[in-house]
Amino acid sequence: MNPKKIVAAFTLFLIISSLTAINACNERNETVSCFPNSVVSVQLNLNLPTYYKLQTVGSWVYVNEVGAGTNGLIVYRASSGFMIYDRNAPHICPESDTVLEVKDGTKVICPHDGAEWFLTTGQPLNSTAKTALKTYRSYSYDANSNVLSIYN
């Protein structure tokens, strides 16, 4: 093969690769999870007024204590135990307006872009939510003391 053709082909390859990389970086902020790694280690006494609702199946609370991640947790009482979600939006990088909120007691929304998830399962409810909620499955519940321990 002619050396000029090799150089031209290599140059074309570099240009295409550079354009692809630039485009990927532009999309990164909105499509890649930049989830912070945080220690989750809290104990909730369900006899206390703050967490008393968790004694009833179908209820939920926000947990904003030390050890509850970077933006807190959402704890939902299911018939078979608890669902524990991180309040950081899983589909975009964290910002001040990406802290998840529960709406109507049935769904979790991201105020930044309107992404929605089912509160009961953490699964996406609309096309904006590209991934399931970050769920913490490591917990223990002592029915005798009514204490829920959540950890990662």
C-alpha positions as CSV (number, residue, x, y, z in Angstrom):
1,M,0.0,0.0,0.0
2,N,1.2,3.5,-0.8
3,P,2.7,5.4,2.2
4,K,0.5,8.4,1.4
5,K,-2.6,6.3,1.5
6,I,-1.6,4.8,4.9
7,V,-1.0,8.3,6.3
8,A,-4.4,9.5,4.9
9,A,-6.2,6.5,6.3
10,F,-4.6,6.9,9.7
11,T,-5.4,10.6,9.7
12,L,-9.1,9.9,8.9
13,F,-9.2,7.3,11.6
14,L,-7.9,9.8,14.2
15,I,-10.4,12.4,13.1
16,I,-13.3,10.0,13.4
17,S,-12.0,8.7,16.8
18,S,-11.7,12.3,18.1
19,L,-15.2,13.3,17.0
20,T,-16.6,10.2,18.6
21,A,-14.8,10.8,21.9
22,I,-15.9,14.5,21.9
23,N,-19.5,13.5,21.4
24,A,-19.3,10.9,24.1
25,C,-18.0,13.5,26.6
26,N,-20.8,15.9,25.7
27,E,-23.4,13.2,26.4
28,R,-21.7,11.9,29.6
29,N,-23.2,14.5,32.0
30,E,-26.8,13.4,31.1
31,T,-26.4,9.7,30.4
32,V,-23.7,8.2,32.7
33,S,-24.2,7.6,36.4
34,C,-21.7,9.6,38.5
35,F,-23.0,7.9,41.6
36,P,-21.0,9.0,44.7
37,N,-19.7,6.1,46.8
38,S,-21.0,6.8,50.3
39,V,-21.1,4.8,53.5
40,V,-24.6,3.8,54.5
41,S,-25.0,2.8,58.1
42,V,-28.0,3.9,60.0
43,Q,-30.3,2.5,62.7
44,L,-34.0,3.5,62.7
45,N,-36.1,3.0,65.7
46,L,-39.6,2.6,64.3
47,N,-41.1,3.5,67.7
48,L,-39.9,7.1,67.3
49,P,-42.3,9.6,65.7
50,T,-40.0,10.3,62.8
51,Y,-40.1,6.7,61.6
52,Y,-43.4,5.5,63.1
53,K,-45.0,5.5,59.6
54,L,-42.7,2.6,58.7
55,Q,-44.7,0.3,60.9
56,T,-47.5,0.3,58.2
57,V,-47.1,-1.5,54.9
58,G,-47.2,1.0,52.0
59,S,-45.7,3.9,54.0
60,W,-42.4,5.6,53.4
61,V,-40.0,8.1,55.0
62,Y,-37.0,10.2,54.1
63,V,-33.9,9.4,56.1
64,N,-31.4,12.3,56.4
65,E,-29.2,11.1,59.3
66,V,-25.5,10.9,59.4
67,G,-24.6,7.7,57.6
68,A,-27.5,7.9,55.1
69,G,-25.4,8.5,52.0
70,T,-24.8,11.9,50.4
71,N,-28.4,13.0,50.0
72,G,-30.3,10.7,52.2
73,L,-32.5,7.6,51.7
74,I,-36.0,6.8,50.9
75,V,-37.3,3.9,53.0
76,Y,-40.5,2.2,51.8
77,R,-42.3,-0.5,53.9
78,A,-43.4,-3.3,51.6
79,S,-45.5,-6.4,52.6
80,S,-42.3,-8.5,52.4
81,G,-39.9,-6.2,54.2
82,F,-38.4,-2.9,53.2
83,M,-37.2,-1.2,50.0
84,I,-34.4,1.3,50.6
85,Y,-33.4,3.7,47.8
86,D,-30.6,6.3,47.6
87,R,-32.0,9.8,47.0
88,N,-29.3,10.6,44.3
89,A,-30.8,10.3,40.8
90,P,-29.2,7.2,39.2
91,H,-29.3,8.5,35.6
92,I,-27.5,11.8,35.8
93,C,-24.6,13.4,37.7
94,P,-25.6,14.8,41.1
95,E,-26.5,18.5,41.3
96,S,-28.6,20.5,43.7
97,D,-31.8,19.7,41.8
98,T,-31.3,16.0,41.3
99,V,-32.3,14.9,44.8
100,L,-35.1,12.4,44.4
101,E,-38.6,13.1,45.9
102,V,-41.6,10.9,46.5
103,K,-44.8,12.1,44.9
104,D,-48.4,10.9,45.6
105,G,-47.0,8.1,47.7
106,T,-46.6,6.0,44.6
107,K,-43.7,7.3,42.6
108,V,-40.2,8.8,42.9
109,I,-39.3,11.8,40.7
110,C,-36.2,13.7,39.7
111,P,-37.0,17.4,39.8
112,H,-34.2,18.1,37.3
113,D,-35.8,16.3,34.3
114,G,-39.0,14.7,35.5
115,A,-37.7,11.1,35.4
116,E,-40.0,8.8,37.4
117,W,-39.7,5.4,39.1
118,F,-42.2,3.2,40.9
119,L,-41.9,3.6,44.7
120,T,-42.7,0.0,45.3
121,T,-40.0,-1.5,43.0
122,G,-37.6,1.2,42.1
123,Q,-38.1,0.4,38.4
124,P,-38.4,3.2,35.8
125,L,-41.9,4.6,35.2
126,N,-41.1,6.7,32.1
127,S,-38.5,6.9,29.3
128,T,-36.5,9.6,31.0
129,A,-35.5,7.2,33.8
130,K,-32.9,5.1,32.1
131,T,-32.0,2.9,35.0
132,A,-33.5,1.6,38.2
133,L,-33.1,3.4,41.5
134,K,-30.0,2.6,43.5
135,T,-31.3,0.1,46.0
136,Y,-29.7,-1.0,49.3
137,R,-30.7,-4.6,50.0
138,S,-28.5,-5.0,53.1
139,Y,-30.6,-4.4,56.1
140,S,-31.8,-6.2,59.2
141,Y,-35.1,-5.7,61.0
142,D,-35.6,-6.7,64.7
143,A,-39.3,-7.0,65.2
144,N,-38.9,-7.3,69.0
145,S,-37.1,-3.9,69.3
146,N,-38.7,-2.5,66.2
147,V,-35.3,-1.3,64.9
148,L,-34.3,-1.3,61.2
149,S,-30.5,-1.3,60.5
150,I,-29.5,-0.3,57.0
151,Y,-25.9,-0.7,55.7
152,N,-23.9,-1.3,52.6
